[in-house]
Amino acid sequence: MIKDTIVIREIKPDDNEPLEQLIRNCFHEFDIPLEGTAYTDPETSQMYQAYQNTNDIYFVIENNGEVLGGAGIKPLPNSNTHICELQKMYFSPKIRGKGYGKKMFETCLKAAKNLGYKQCYIESAPQLKAAIHVYESFGFKHLQGALGNTGHYSCGIWMIKDL
């Protein structure tokens, strides 16, 4: 019997292609609008390069060399410097419902705190009900509108949490 070796680690350059595929597949699977979302972000095809600043980080979930998900922390564009955004958190169907999303979420929130952020902001699509439930369980509160300027005008869920 082969034992699964699931790890959460920082992104590497070789992760770009599998992450892009995984992210784009989730949009089709959940019928999320492609325009005004992460689907059309230029960084979706260059995730490693997009997270190489001192105030951001991106993590990947890997199992025996296969990239099965990821999530990152970045400063929220055009906002208070103490607010970060949890970005591009997507998972393969192979690991959904097994607790890895919560582990990734905890890893990202801890990293955000370590990077000196005071609040974490999330934008999501209403179709991602399981993810929204996880955010709520971690104490994220719903907002009436978007913060900053992410360009994701098709996201209809906005949430924030003090770190």
Beta strands, then each sheet from edge to edge (+ up, - down):
strand 1: 6-10
strand 2: 57-63
strand 3: 66-75
strand 4: 83-91
strand 5: 119-124
strand 6: 141-142
strand 7: 157-162
sheet 1: 1+ 2- 3+ 4- 5- 7+ 6-
end
